[in-house]
Amino acid sequence: MVVDTEITRFERYLADAREAGEKRAELRRTVRGLKFDTIAVHGMYSVEEAFSSGQGGIIEGIYPSTSQAYRDSDEMEAGLSYQIPTWCYSRIHNPTVYALEETLALLESYGCEADATALCTSSGMSAIKQAVEPFLAFSGPGEPINFVAGAQVYGGTFQLFNIRMRERGATARWVKQPWQIEEWEEQIDDSTRFLYAEMPSNPTQVCFDIKAVAELAHKYEIPLIVDSTVATPALLRPLEHGADIVVQSLTKTIGSGGFSLGGALIARHNLVSRHLEDEARADFGTWVKLWPFRDSGPCMSPYSAFLFLNDLRSLRMKVEVMSKNTFKVAQYLDGHAKVESVDYLGLPNHQHHQLASRYLKMVDDGAETFGHLMAFTIRGSAEDTRRFFDGLIRVFRATDLGRIKSVATIPAISTHQQQGEEGRDLAGIPPTMVRLCVGAEHPDDVIADLDQALAGI
């Protein structure tokens, strides 16, 4: 601690905070120079921190306390006025959640010149809501507000954009073919607040040119927000290609063990937006945490953060195994007489295979790797599709994805049911489509289960 009898107790807390901040910034610069797997395993948790916490534990601890005690009134005032770092209240900030946020920010900005800040939330949907709402601030009576999004999004996102955002006066403009840059520009005008898309999309595996769309967004001084849940930073880091904000449903692949719900937004520093104040643009992730997020409160539990941290340590290895398994399963389905079509980016006949090959690469390896998610349509009726689905024995029937165990669903009656037939047509989701997320089982056993279920129709 800084010792100086000439300064007040309050000033001493500020000086101590500056000293600690400089030390942590130096550590962050060092960690940013490490390899992806090393960052995933260690994050910002150093040997020195392990011992300074008093226990020497090699794994970050769980801090379930709702609030922090202060040594005196000066420290409380400095903390709650945001003049020094503080854990104050776990709705705003928590040590275990912060460890996860730091690790995610480092992984998403890996290989990127710009640094980033992450904010973890209670679910993927809450992360999306926290990411987009600040750009939709009401400016005056009669002012139109819109945003432009790829039509191929998760059903919950479609509902949020098409219904909830409309309720607050913002109109979603849908791009039917997000791989066509002209369609994006046709939808943008002076009232457009941001661009949004999934890469790749769930479940149809639609891709778009992130670099080109980011450049287009910045031409109009608005941000590009990318949902990269399916790819994860093991395969794709949109910030590296010009995106301003990444959203993740941590519930999915990052939390492949399936133990907890969670989401995250990761924002580059100094993002592009003519609708935000300088302070918000400079460090959007921290600004959202301290203000809008604090007021709405969709915080992550420290127990969830602890589970995600431990799942995250082996992310690249799991994505690599599940991707290889999925490719083998996709090849099998692509040649099956009872399967009409297969949507998997790893197949050369997929319309976005070449575009995906430019973006989806195994980190620190460079090998084209296309992930663990696929969809296929049954050659037959919706009833045939249900009969196949009900015949699965080993593959779980659930709305989840990204699990270490293989999971399947029928999007038209589950994940995308709420957006209605018109919305499903817009996204290209027929009632005969099955979404399959292949896990880490031996692919031959997954194929055997699919084979016996297909034999039943």
C-alpha positions in Angstrom: 0.0 0.0 0.0 1.1 3.5 -0.8 2.2 5.3 2.5 2.2 9.1 2.6 1.0 11.0 5.7 0.5 14.1 3.6 -2.4 12.7 1.6 -5.9 11.9 2.8 -7.2 8.4 3.3 -9.5 8.8 0.3 -6.6 9.9 -1.9 -4.6 6.9 -0.6 -7.3 4.5 -1.9 -7.1 6.2 -5.3 -3.3 6.0 -5.4 -3.4 2.3 -4.4 -6.0 1.6 -7.2 -3.8 3.3 -9.8 -0.8 1.2 -8.8 -2.8 -2.0 -8.9 -4.3 -1.0 -12.2 -0.9 -0.4 -13.8 0.3 -3.8 -12.5 -2.7 -5.6 -13.9 -2.4 -3.8 -17.3 1.2 -5.0 -17.5 0.1 -8.5 -16.8 -2.6 -8.2 -19.5 0.0 -7.2 -22.1 2.0 -10.3 -21.2 -1.0 -12.6 -21.3 -2.1 -11.2 -24.7 1.2 -12.5 -26.1 0.5 -16.1 -25.0 -1.0 -18.8 -27.2 -4.7 -19.5 -27.4 -4.7 -22.7 -25.3 -2.5 -21.1 -22.6 -4.9 -18.2 -22.3 -7.9 -20.6 -22.2 -6.3 -22.6 -19.4 -4.9 -19.7 -17.3 -6.8 -16.5 -18.3 -5.5 -13.7 -16.1 -5.1 -15.9 -13.0 -1.4 -15.9 -12.2 0.7 -17.8 -9.6 1.2 -14.5 -7.9 -2.5 -13.9 -7.6 -3.1 -17.5 -6.3 -0.8 -16.8 -3.4 -1.9 -13.2 -2.8 -5.5 -14.5 -2.4 -4.2 -16.4 0.6 -4.8 -20.0 -0.5 -2.4 -20.8 -3.4 -5.2 -22.6 -5.2 -4.2 -23.4 -8.8 -7.9 -22.9 -10.0 -9.8 -19.6 -9.6 -12.0 -19.6 -6.6 -15.8 -19.2 -6.3 -16.8 -16.0 -4.6 -20.5 -16.5 -3.9 -20.9 -13.5 -1.6 -23.5 -11.0 -2.8 -21.5 -8.0 -1.7 -18.1 -6.7 -0.5 -17.3 -5.1 2.9 -15.3 -1.9 3.0 -12.6 -0.9 5.4 -14.1 2.6 6.0 -16.4 5.2 4.6 -13.8 6.6 2.3 -13.2 3.3 0.6 -17.0 2.8 0.2 -17.4 6.2 -1.3 -14.5 5.7 -3.7 -15.8 2.3 -4.8 -19.4 3.1 -5.3 -18.6 6.3 -7.2 -16.5 4.1 -9.6 -13.3 5.9 -8.7 -11.6 2.6 -7.7 -12.2 -1.0 -8.8 -14.8 -2.6 -6.5 -16.8 -5.8 -6.2 -19.4 -3.8 -4.3 -22.4 -5.9 -5.3 -22.5 -9.1 -7.4 -25.3 -7.8 -9.6 -22.6 -5.4 -11.0 -19.3 -7.1 -10.5 -18.0 -10.3 -9.0 -14.5 -11.8 -8.8 -15.4 -15.2 -10.3 -17.5 -13.7 -13.1 -14.7 -11.2 -13.8 -12.2 -14.0 -14.2 -14.4 -15.5 -16.9 -15.0 -12.1 -18.6 -11.2 -11.4 -18.8 -10.6 -14.8 -20.3 -13.3 -14.4 -22.9 -12.1 -10.9 -23.8 -8.6 -12.3 -24.3 -9.8 -15.2 -26.5 -12.1 -13.2 -28.7 -9.4 -10.5 -29.3 -6.7 -13.1 -29.8 -4.7 -12.1 -32.9 -6.5 -8.8 -33.1 -4.7 -5.5 -32.7 -7.5 -3.9 -30.8 -8.2 -4.9 -27.2 -11.6 -5.8 -25.9 -13.8 -6.0 -22.8 -16.3 -8.8 -22.0 -19.5 -8.7 -20.0 -21.1 -11.9 -18.9 -24.8 -12.2 -18.4 -27.4 -14.7 -17.2 -28.2 -16.1 -20.7 -27.3 -15.8 -24.4 -30.5 -13.8 -25.0 -29.7 -11.3 -22.2 -26.3 -10.8 -23.8 -27.9 -10.0 -27.2 -30.4 -7.6 -25.5 -27.6 -5.8 -23.6 -25.5 -5.6 -26.8 -28.2 -4.0 -29.0 -30.3 -1.8 -26.7 -27.9 1.0 -26.1 -27.9 1.7 -29.8 -31.7 2.1 -29.9 -32.0 5.0 -27.5 -35.0 7.2 -28.2 -33.9 10.6 -29.6 -37.1 12.5 -30.2 -40.8 12.3 -31.2 -41.3 10.9 -34.7 -37.7 9.9 -35.2 -37.7 6.5 -37.0 -35.2 3.9 -35.6 -34.2 0.7 -37.4 -31.5 -1.9 -37.5 -30.6 -4.4 -40.2 -30.1 -8.1 -39.5 -29.5 -11.3 -41.4 -32.8 -13.3 -41.5 -31.2 -16.5 -40.5 -31.0 -16.1 -36.8 -32.0 -18.2 -33.7 -35.8 -18.2 -33.1 -35.4 -16.3 -29.8 -33.3 -13.6 -31.5 -36.0 -13.3 -34.2 -38.7 -12.8 -31.6 -36.6 -10.3 -29.7 -35.9 -8.2 -32.8 -39.3 -8.6 -34.5 -41.6 -8.2 -31.5 -39.8 -6.8 -28.4 -37.7 -4.2 -30.3 -40.7 -3.1 -32.3 -42.6 -2.5 -29.0 -40.0 0.1 -28.1 -40.2 1.7 -31.6 -37.3 0.0 -33.4 -37.9 -1.8 -36.7 -35.9 -4.8 -37.8 -35.1 -4.9 -41.5 -34.3 -8.4 -42.6 -31.6 -9.4 -45.1 -32.7 -12.6 -46.8 -29.3 -13.3 -48.4 -26.7 -11.9 -46.0 -23.9 -13.3 -48.2 -24.9 -10.6 -50.8 -23.4 -7.3 -49.7 -25.8 -5.3 -51.9 -28.8 -6.5 -49.9 -27.2 -5.1 -46.7 -26.7 -1.6 -48.3 -30.2 -1.5 -49.7 -31.6 -1.7 -46.2 -29.4 1.0 -44.6 -30.4 4.6 -44.2 -29.8 7.5 -41.8 -32.0 5.9 -39.1 -30.1 2.6 -39.0 -28.4 2.0 -35.7 -26.4 -1.2 -36.2 -26.0 -4.3 -38.4 -26.4 -7.8 -36.9 -25.9 -11.4 -38.1 -25.0 -14.9 -37.0 -21.8 -16.5 -38.4 -22.5 -19.3 -39.2 -26.2 -19.2 -38.6 -28.3 -21.7 -36.6 -29.4 -24.0 -38.0 -29.0 -23.4 -41.7 -25.3 -22.7 -41.7 -25.6 -19.4 -43.7 -22.5 -17.3 -43.8 -21.6 -13.7 -44.7 -18.5 -11.8 -45.5 -17.7 -10.3 -42.1 -14.9 -8.0 -43.4 -17.1 -6.6 -46.1 -20.1 -6.1 -43.9 -18.0 -4.5 -41.2 -16.6 -2.0 -43.7 -20.1 -1.3 -44.9 -21.3 -0.6 -41.3 -18.3 1.7 -40.7 -19.0 3.6 -43.9 -22.3 4.6 -42.3 -20.7 5.1 -38.8 -22.6 2.2 -37.2 -21.3 -1.0 -35.6 -21.5 -4.6 -36.7 -22.6 -7.1 -34.1 -21.9 -10.8 -34.7 -23.4 -13.8 -32.9 -20.5 -16.3 -33.0 -22.0 -18.9 -30.7 -21.7 -21.8 -33.2 -18.0 -21.1 -34.2 -16.6 -20.0 -30.8 -13.3 -18.2 -30.7 -11.6 -21.5 -31.4 -12.7 -21.2 -35.0 -13.6 -17.6 -35.6 -12.9 -14.3 -33.9 -15.1 -11.6 -35.6 -13.2 -8.7 -34.0 -10.2 -9.7 -36.0 -12.2 -9.1 -39.2 -13.6 -5.7 -38.2 -16.7 -6.5 -36.2 -17.4 -4.3 -33.2 -19.2 -6.6 -30.8 -19.4 -10.4 -30.5 -22.2 -12.1 -28.6 -22.0 -15.7 -27.3 -24.5 -18.0 -25.8 -22.1 -19.6 -23.3 -24.7 -22.2 -22.6 -23.8 -23.8 -25.9 -20.3 -24.9 -27.1 -18.2 -22.9 -24.6 -20.3 -24.5 -21.9 -20.3 -27.9 -23.6 -20.7 -29.8 -20.3 -24.2 -28.5 -20.1 -24.2 -27.5 -16.5 -25.3 -23.8 -16.6 -26.9 -21.0 -18.6 -24.9 -17.9 -19.5 -24.1 -15.4 -22.2 -21.5 -12.8 -23.0 -20.9 -9.7 -25.1 -17.4 -8.9 -26.1 -16.7 -5.4 -27.5 -13.7 -3.9 -29.1 -12.3 -0.7 -27.6 -13.2 2.4 -29.6 -16.0 0.8 -31.5 -17.7 2.6 -34.3 -21.1 4.3 -33.6 -22.2 7.8 -34.3 -25.1 7.3 -31.8 -23.0 6.7 -28.7 -21.1 9.2 -26.5 -17.3 9.0 -26.5 -17.2 7.3 -23.1 -19.4 4.4 -24.3 -17.5 3.9 -27.5 -14.1 3.9 -25.8 -14.9 0.8 -23.7 -18.4 -0.4 -24.5 -18.2 -3.5 -22.4 -17.3 -1.7 -19.2 -19.7 1.1 -19.9 -22.6 -1.3 -20.3 -21.6 -3.1 -17.1 -21.5 0.1 -15.0 -24.7 1.7 -16.3 -27.4 -0.1 -18.4 -26.5 -3.6 -17.1 -26.4 -2.3 -13.5 -29.9 -1.0 -13.9 -31.5 -4.0 -15.6 -29.6 -6.7 -13.6 -29.3 -9.8 -15.8 -26.2 -10.9 -13.9 -24.4 -14.3 -14.1 -24.1 -16.4 -11.0 -20.5 -16.9 -9.7 -21.3 -20.7 -9.7 -22.1 -20.6 -13.4 -18.9 -18.6 -14.1 -16.8 -21.2 -12.3 -18.3 -24.0 -14.4 -17.8 -22.0 -17.7 -14.2 -21.3 -16.8 -13.5 -24.9 -16.4 -15.3 -25.9 -19.6 -13.5 -23.1 -21.5 -10.0 -24.5 -20.7 -10.4 -27.4 -23.2 -12.4 -25.4 -25.8 -10.1 -25.8 -28.8 -9.6 -29.6 -28.2 -13.3 -30.2 -27.9 -14.2 -28.2 -31.0 -11.6 -30.0 -33.0 -12.9 -33.5 -32.0 -16.6 -32.6 -32.4 -15.9 -30.9 -35.8 -14.1 -34.1 -37.1 -17.0 -36.2 -35.9 -19.6 -33.9 -37.5 -17.8 -34.0 -40.9 -17.9 -37.8 -40.9 -21.6 -37.9 -39.9 -22.4 -35.2 -42.6 -20.7 -37.3 -45.3 -22.8 -40.3 -44.2 -26.1 -38.4 -44.4 -25.2 -36.7 -47.6 -25.2 -40.0 -49.3 -28.4 -41.4 -47.7 -31.4 -42.1 -49.9 -33.8 -40.9 -47.2 -32.1 -37.6 -46.8 -32.9 -34.8 -49.2 -30.2 -32.3 -48.4 -27.5 -31.7 -45.8 -26.5 -28.2 -44.5 -22.9 -28.6 -43.3 -20.2 -26.1 -44.3 -17.5 -28.7 -44.5 -19.2 -30.4 -47.5 -17.8 -28.9 -50.7 -21.4 -28.9 -52.2 -22.7 -26.4 -49.6 -23.3 -23.0 -51.2 -21.2 -21.2 -48.5 -18.3 -23.7 -48.3 -15.8 -21.4 -50.0 -16.9 -18.3 -48.0 -16.8 -20.4 -44.7 -13.3 -21.7 -45.7 -12.0 -18.1 -45.5 -13.2 -17.5 -42.0 -13.5 -20.8 -40.1 -10.1 -22.1 -39.2 -8.7 -23.9 -36.2 -6.9 -21.3 -34.1 -3.1 -21.6 -34.1 -3.4 -24.3 -36.7 -5.0 -22.7 -39.7 -6.7 -25.8 -40.8 -10.2 -25.3 -42.3 -12.6 -26.6 -39.6 -16.3 -26.2 -39.8 -17.7 -26.9 -36.4 -20.1 -29.3 -34.7 -23.5 -28.0 -36.0 -25.4 -29.3 -39.0 -28.9 -29.6 -40.3 -30.5 -32.0 -42.8 -33.9 -32.4 -44.4 -35.7 -35.7 -44.6 -36.9 -36.9 -48.0 -40.6 -37.1 -47.1 -43.2 -35.4 -45.0 -43.2 -33.6 -41.7 -44.7 -36.8 -40.2 -41.8 -38.8 -41.6 -39.5 -36.4 -39.9 -41.2 -36.9 -36.6 -41.1 -40.7 -37.0 -37.3 -40.5 -37.6 -36.8 -38.1 -34.7 -38.8 -40.3 -32.3 -36.8 -43.3 -33.4 -33.5 -42.0 -32.1 -32.0 -44.0 -29.2 -28.5 -42.6 -28.5 -28.9 -39.0 -29.8 -30.8 -36.9 -27.3 -34.0 -35.0 -28.4 -33.6 -31.5 -27.0 -33.4 -27.9 -28.0 -29.8 -27.6 -26.9 -26.6 -27.5 -29.0 -22.9 -27.5 -28.5 -23.0 -30.4 -26.0 -20.3 -33.0 -25.4 -23.3 -35.4 -26.1 -25.0 -35.4 -29.5 -28.3 -33.6 -29.5 -31.0 -33.2 -32.2 -34.2 -31.2 -32.6 -36.8 -30.2 -35.2 -36.4 -26.4 -35.4 -39.9 -25.9 -36.9 -41.5 -27.2 -33.7 -39.0 -26.1 -31.2 -36.3 -23.4 -31.5 -38.0 -21.6 -34.4 -41.6 -22.3 -33.6 -42.4 -18.9 -32.1 -41.4 -17.0 -35.2 -44.3 -18.5 -37.2 -44.4 -20.0 -40.7 -43.7 -16.7 -42.4 -40.6 -16.2 -40.3 -39.4 -19.7 -40.9 -39.9 -19.4 -44.6 -37.8 -16.2 -44.4 -35.0 -18.1 -42.6 -35.3 -21.2 -44.9 -36.5 -23.7 -42.2 -39.0 -26.3 -43.5 -40.9 -28.7 -41.2 -38.7 -31.6 -42.5 -35.5 -30.1 -41.2 -33.6 -31.7 -38.4 -30.8 -29.9 -36.6 -28.1 -32.2 -35.3 -25.2 -31.1 -33.0 -22.6 -33.9 -33.0 -20.8 -34.5 -29.7 -17.6 -36.2 -28.7 -18.9 -39.8 -28.9 -17.3 -42.1 -31.5 -18.9 -40.9 -34.8 -19.6 -44.6 -35.9 -22.0 -44.9 -32.9 -23.8 -41.7 -33.9 -24.1 -42.9 -37.5 -25.5 -46.3 -36.3 -28.2 -44.5 -34.3 -29.1 -42.2 -37.3 -29.1 -45.3 -39.6 -31.6 -47.3 -37.5 -33.9 -44.2 -37.1 -33.9 -43.5 -40.8 -34.7 -47.2 -41.5 -38.0 -46.6 -39.6 -39.4 -44.2 -42.2 
